[in-house]
Amino acid sequence: MNIAEYKLYPILTSQFRLDGGAMFGIIPKTLWERKMPSDELNRIQMVTRSLLLVSENKRILIDTGNGDKWQEKFKKIYEIDTTLVSLESSINEVGFTPEDITDVICTHLHFDHIGGNTKIENGEIIPSFPNAKYWMNKVNWDVANSPGEKDQGSFMQDDWAVLAENGMINFVNGTSQFLPNIDIRISNGHTPGMILPIISDEVNTLIYGADLVPTSAHIPLPWVMAYDVQPTVTIQEKKHLFRDAINNDWLLFFEHDPDIVACTIQHDGKQHSSKDIIKI
């Protein structure tokens, strides 16, 4: 798919599992399990899916997934699997190397979104993309570096500390466009200062849903995560996003859906649902 000057490549970076109850909050298991079956530990199958934007001068990566710096016990808890797909192998598969990446947009600093920002080489943590500028929201940066009790387990400084030391971090403030033909929407329900990149031209628009709408199963308005710091804010943000998506025929890109890459949104007068689905 092409939008503006960019060719778009969905990039699978890992398979993993999270607790289904946490992923769907107040929604009863009897409902959410019809859409996303759970295993014997109540975990649902998910992926980390980045988006690579390639133009003549830019190779921009949105989010970097779980990465591979994990201790075995955490790999087991989250069943993180990078043997079938990984960040580097998926980038290589479409003809690029980590050294080719010019920019990394970090939607927010949770470990399953920026774990691939850094890697371990010869026992040291180093930047995964040595030539890139890493873009992140200053509000979310402040939260990540001083988290509350609810979300402190979601942030891991190994994913960004070396980037700060090397002067590779660039802060995004507000919604001003900072890369060509990429606007941003700020979301605060899941975590303060989450960036939702919007890639558009005169014909097509795609919005990267990050954790506002992590999977296609989260399209119904009340289906929000227990991880969200302000669930009611998430619901309102989804409502406003879907209004704009329907009115302007936007594609919504899913970061965690194991089967569906993107879709448009429709409303039948009672509820929202997917339309024009793009599968793997």
C-alpha positions in Angstrom: 0.0 0.0 0.0 1.2 3.5 -0.8 0.2 6.7 1.0 1.7 10.1 0.1 5.4 9.4 -0.6 5.5 6.3 1.5 5.3 2.6 0.8 3.8 0.9 3.9 5.0 -2.4 5.2 3.3 -4.1 8.2 6.2 -5.6 10.2 5.4 -8.5 12.6 8.0 -8.5 15.4 6.8 -11.2 17.9 4.0 -13.5 19.1 3.0 -13.3 22.7 0.2 -13.7 25.2 -1.5 -11.5 27.8 -4.2 -12.2 30.3 -7.6 -12.0 28.5 -9.3 -10.5 31.5 -6.8 -7.7 31.7 -7.1 -7.1 27.9 -10.9 -6.7 28.1 -11.5 -5.2 31.5 -15.2 -5.4 32.6 -16.3 -7.4 29.6 -17.3 -11.0 30.7 -15.1 -13.8 29.5 -18.1 -15.5 28.0 -18.2 -12.6 25.5 -14.6 -11.8 24.8 -13.6 -15.5 24.4 -15.8 -15.9 21.4 -13.5 -13.5 19.6 -10.2 -14.3 21.2 -10.0 -17.8 22.8 -7.8 -18.2 25.9 -5.4 -20.9 26.9 -5.3 -22.8 30.2 -3.7 -19.8 31.9 -6.4 -17.4 30.6 -4.0 -15.8 28.1 -5.0 -14.8 24.6 -2.8 -15.0 21.5 -1.5 -11.6 20.3 1.3 -10.2 18.2 3.4 -7.1 18.1 3.0 -5.4 14.7 5.0 -2.4 13.7 4.6 -0.3 10.6 7.5 0.6 8.3 7.1 3.7 6.1 9.6 3.9 3.2 10.2 7.0 1.0 13.1 8.2 -1.0 14.8 9.8 2.0 13.1 8.2 5.0 12.6 4.8 6.5 10.3 5.3 9.5 9.4 2.6 11.9 6.4 3.0 14.2 7.0 1.0 17.4 9.4 -1.9 17.9 7.5 -4.6 19.8 8.7 -6.7 22.7 12.3 -7.0 21.6 14.5 -9.9 22.8 16.2 -8.8 26.0 13.9 -10.9 28.1 14.9 -13.3 31.0 13.5 -16.8 30.6 10.9 -16.4 33.4 9.3 -13.4 31.7 9.4 -15.1 28.3 7.4 -17.9 29.9 4.9 -15.6 31.7 4.1 -13.7 28.4 5.0 -16.6 26.1 7.1 -14.2 24.0 8.2 -16.0 20.8 10.6 -14.4 18.3 11.6 -17.6 16.7 9.0 -17.4 13.9 9.1 -13.6 13.5 11.3 -11.0 14.9 11.9 -7.3 14.3 15.2 -7.6 12.5 14.1 -10.6 10.4 10.9 -8.9 9.3 12.8 -5.7 8.3 15.3 -7.8 6.4 12.5 -9.7 4.7 11.3 -6.4 3.0 14.8 -5.5 1.9 16.2 -3.3 4.7 18.6 -3.5 7.6 18.4 -1.8 11.1 21.1 0.6 9.9 18.7 1.8 7.2 16.1 3.1 9.7 16.1 6.9 9.9 13.4 7.4 12.4 11.5 5.4 15.1 8.2 6.7 16.4 7.4 5.4 19.9 3.7 5.6 20.4 4.3 5.1 24.1 6.9 3.6 26.3 5.3 0.3 27.4 7.6 -2.7 27.0 5.6 -4.4 24.3 5.8 -1.3 22.1 9.4 -0.2 22.4 11.2 -3.3 23.7 12.9 -3.6 20.3 14.4 0.0 20.6 17.5 -1.6 22.1 19.2 -4.9 22.1 22.0 -6.8 23.9 25.3 -7.2 22.1 28.4 -8.6 23.7 26.7 -8.3 27.1 25.8 -4.6 26.6 22.6 -2.8 25.8 22.9 -0.8 22.6 20.5 1.0 20.2 18.9 -1.4 17.7 18.8 1.3 15.1 22.1 3.2 15.4 21.3 5.8 12.7 17.8 6.7 13.8 16.1 9.5 15.6 13.8 8.1 18.3 10.6 10.2 18.6 8.5 10.1 21.8 6.0 12.3 23.7 7.5 14.3 26.5 4.4 13.7 28.7 4.7 9.9 28.3 8.5 10.1 28.9 7.9 11.8 32.2 5.3 9.2 33.2 7.6 6.3 32.2 10.4 7.7 34.3 8.2 8.3 37.3 5.4 5.8 37.0 2.6 5.2 39.5 1.8 1.9 41.2 -0.7 0.9 38.6 1.6 1.0 35.6 5.1 0.8 36.9 5.4 -2.8 35.6 4.8 -1.7 32.0 7.9 0.5 31.8 11.5 -0.8 31.5 14.3 1.7 31.4 16.6 -0.6 29.4 14.3 0.2 26.5 15.4 3.9 26.4 18.2 4.7 28.8 21.0 4.1 26.3 19.2 6.2 23.7 19.1 9.2 26.1 22.7 8.7 26.9 23.6 8.8 23.2 21.4 11.9 22.5 19.1 9.9 20.1 15.7 10.9 21.7 13.6 13.7 20.2 10.5 14.9 22.0 7.2 15.5 20.4 5.1 18.2 22.0 1.5 18.7 21.1 0.2 17.5 17.7 2.5 19.5 15.4 3.6 17.5 12.3 7.3 16.5 12.8 7.8 14.2 9.8 6.5 14.7 6.2 2.8 13.8 5.8 2.6 12.3 9.3 0.2 14.0 11.6 -0.4 12.8 15.2 -3.3 12.4 17.5 -2.7 12.3 21.3 -4.5 9.8 23.4 -4.5 9.8 27.3 -6.8 7.0 28.3 -4.4 4.1 28.1 -1.4 6.1 29.3 -0.8 9.9 29.2 0.7 11.2 26.0 0.3 8.2 23.7 1.0 9.1 20.0 -1.3 7.9 17.3 0.5 8.5 13.9 -1.8 9.4 11.0 -0.4 8.9 7.5 -2.4 10.6 4.8 -2.6 12.1 1.3 -5.5 13.4 -0.9 -6.9 9.8 -1.3 -6.0 7.6 1.7 -5.5 8.0 5.4 -4.3 5.4 7.9 -4.2 5.8 11.6 -2.0 3.6 13.8 -4.3 2.5 16.7 -1.5 1.5 19.2 -3.2 0.7 22.5 -6.3 2.8 22.0 -7.7 0.0 19.8 -5.2 -2.8 20.1 -7.2 -5.5 18.2 -10.3 -5.7 16.1 -12.0 -7.3 19.1 -11.7 -3.9 20.9 -13.8 -2.0 18.4 -17.0 -2.0 20.5 -16.8 1.2 22.6 -16.9 -0.4 26.1 -14.4 -3.1 25.3 -11.3 -1.4 26.8 -8.4 -2.8 28.7 -8.0 -3.0 32.5 -4.4 -1.7 31.9 -5.9 1.7 30.9 -5.2 4.4 33.5 -8.4 6.1 32.6 -10.9 3.7 30.9 -13.7 6.2 30.6 -11.3 8.5 28.7 -10.4 5.7 26.4 -14.1 5.2 25.6 -14.5 8.8 24.7 -11.3 8.8 22.6 -12.5 5.8 20.7 -15.8 7.4 20.1 -14.1 10.5 18.6 -11.7 8.5 16.6 -14.4 6.3 15.1 -16.5 9.4 14.2 -13.5 10.8 12.2 -12.7 7.4 10.7 -16.2 6.8 9.5 -16.6 10.3 8.1 -13.3 10.3 6.3 -13.0 6.5 5.4 -9.8 6.1 7.4 -8.0 2.7 7.8 -7.4 1.7 11.4 -4.1 -0.2 11.9 -4.0 -2.9 14.6 -0.8 -3.4 16.5 -1.8 -6.5 18.5 -4.4 -8.4 16.4 -3.0 -11.8 15.4 -5.0 -12.0 12.2 -6.3 -8.6 11.1 -3.8 -5.9 10.0 -6.3 -3.0 9.4 -9.9 -2.2 8.6 -12.3 0.7 8.1 -15.0 1.3 10.7 -18.8 1.3 10.3 -21.8 2.1 12.6 -25.2 0.5 12.2 -27.0 3.0 14.5 -26.3 0.9 17.6 -22.7 -0.3 17.6 -19.4 0.0 15.7 -17.9 -2.9 13.8 -15.2 -3.6 11.2 -15.5 -3.2 7.5 -13.1 -3.6 4.5 -10.8 -5.9 6.5 -7.1 -6.4 5.6 -5.8 -9.7 6.9 -2.3 -11.0 7.0 
